[in-house]
Amino acid sequence: MSREIKRSVPTDSEVILGILNGSKDILEIVYKAYFPMILQLVVMNNGNEDDAKDVFQESVLVLYDKVKSGNFELNAKLKTFIYSVCRRLWLKRLSQLSRNAGNVKDFEDILPVEHDLERHEEKDKQFKQMEKALVHLGEPCKTIIEDFYINNKSMQDICEKFGYTNADNAKNQKYKCLQRLKKIFFQT
Amino acid sequence: MKMIEQIEAYLRGEMNEQERAAFEQQRDADPLLDQQVVAHQTFIEQLKDYGTHHKLLSEMNAIHEGLDIEAIKDEVIPKSLVIRKLWDKYRMNAAVAASVAILAVMGTLFSTGFFSKSNAIVSGYNALRREMSKEVDRKIQRSKKELMQNLNTDVSKGPANPGAYSATGFALTSSGYIVTNNHVIEGADSIYVQDNNGNSYKAVKVYTQPNYDIAVLQITDKNFSSLKTLPYTFKKSTADLGENVFTLGYPREEYVLGMGYVSSRTGYKGDTVQYQIDIRVNSGNSGSPLLDNKGNVLGIISGKENNVDGASFAVKSKYLLESLNEAPEDVKNDLVLNKKNTLSGLSRKDQIKKIQDYVFMVKVY
């Protein structure tokens, strides 16, 4: 029933380099190369394409974290890694929905990825918490913080964007925002 | 605030050599400061992580938007998936449901006797021939025994195996013409008639009138010697309501008397060919003669209505005579009916004694 999926795929080390450089092209290639495999897995196991999308994107996040943290050892194919992560994630989702308590129909080899997923879960929790805190923080603080810490904009740019009279004022504002964000983040 | 600014500057590497050395010294000396540095660093990292995740997700969503999901689906998923998926998912349920349904149907049919009573229960009308297959085993056992015990006795007395159906018939003439119901001999391979003494004779169908449910048989057996003159006559007119009637038939191996009265001039669903008789009859009574007190044959018992008390039906003798008139010439010429009644004035007991030799069990194979 399973059909071999053939696509032009960059070598695994290329992908890892691309991830480290934050290359958008590599991301796109990876996405196009491996998403069909996951779509097959999910749809053949009681899911739909939206489920497949969620699961696949989550697995890419796991891969990114693993590569960025420097402990991605290329002792198995990248494809197998993504497949294993997705499989695990989908099994979990299925048992939550109690659509299928048993097993999934497999199309590829699998790796043990429990450890990676535990780490990922923790990160995901933080991620959600941060998102909530930022939303709670409100504007303009949210944008100031995001611009400065995430988008790495200079204080000068921020100052101009928000129309502060001088950089010190902006800095002051940013400081207050950060304090508030910390407070909200650690409260929840 | 100063402190945070310093920490930030330190972490972002915006300090010059001197400042950094001074800050590091301060950090070494002050564990509280060190803690603050670490806490701040962790938090900013989390913030950055959030940023990258967020960016990645939006990038991936953009890529996803650009994909032709249907095309990919076509490529990786077999066409018949929807049906197969349903099948895979529900085949156990389907199998269980199907077995339960079959069991339920079979159970119901079996418990309501559908399989055992395959003979004519059409609507509410029950034709009264008797199915013998139920008794087959028992009777085979018995006939075997008989055969073994009486190896030397005349085997031509009758067939050893029992018939599929049995019913009743009675003599039309002393020469061996028997009348019974058409439904009794319908589809018969061979027909035997058995008299009161247990002698079986081979008979053949000579004429049938399905519209009136009448069949005429002729005994062709060489062992058969003609009967004495018939004691009863056939009534040409229609009987009146309330007329007392009796019948002699073979609902079992022995002939059985039934008594009752004519309760209606029409039969099942207003059928004018029949009377409705309030009389107890059972399977096997089909073809029994229905006689009045004077010994006139009024009709032939043919059936009864299911679930209705006292509604048995008999074909009127008028239609028997009518159908005999329509019989083929050779048969008709042979059929000289008795005109002299020797039963009137006799008591019921004596009447029966006289009639019993003219009532036969009809066995159909």
Chai-1 contact restraints between the chains, C-beta under 6 A:
chainA,res_idxA,chainB,res_idxB,connection_type,confidence,min_distance_angstrom,max_distance_angstrom,comment,restraint_id
A,M1,B,P78,contact,1.0,0.0,6.0,A-B,restraint_1
A,L27,B,E59,contact,1.0,0.0,6.0,A-B,restraint_2
A,E28,B,I63,contact,1.0,0.0,6.0,A-B,restraint_3
A,Y31,B,I63,contact,1.0,0.0,6.0,A-B,restraint_4
A,P36,B,I72,contact,1.0,0.0,6.0,A-B,restraint_5
A,P36,B,V76,contact,1.0,0.0,6.0,A-B,restraint_6
A,L39,B,I72,contact,1.0,0.0,6.0,A-B,restraint_7
A,Q40,B,V76,contact,1.0,0.0,6.0,A-B,restraint_8
A,V43,B,I77,contact,1.0,0.0,6.0,A-B,restraint_9
A,E49,B,I69,contact,1.0,0.0,6.0,A-B,restraint_10
A,K53,B,H64,contact,1.0,0.0,6.0,A-B,restraint_11
A,Q57,B,M60,contact,1.0,0.0,6.0,A-B,restraint_12
A,L61,B,H53,contact,1.0,0.0,6.0,A-B,restraint_13
A,Q126,B,Q46,contact,1.0,0.0,6.0,A-B,restraint_14
A,F127,B,Y50,contact,1.0,0.0,6.0,A-B,restraint_15
A,F127,B,H53,contact,1.0,0.0,6.0,A-B,restraint_16
A,M130,B,Y50,contact,1.0,0.0,6.0,A-B,restraint_17
A,Y149,B,L47,contact,1.0,0.0,6.0,A-B,restraint_18
A,I150,B,G51,contact,1.0,0.0,6.0,A-B,restraint_19
A,Y175,B,M1,contact,1.0,0.0,6.0,A-B,restraint_20
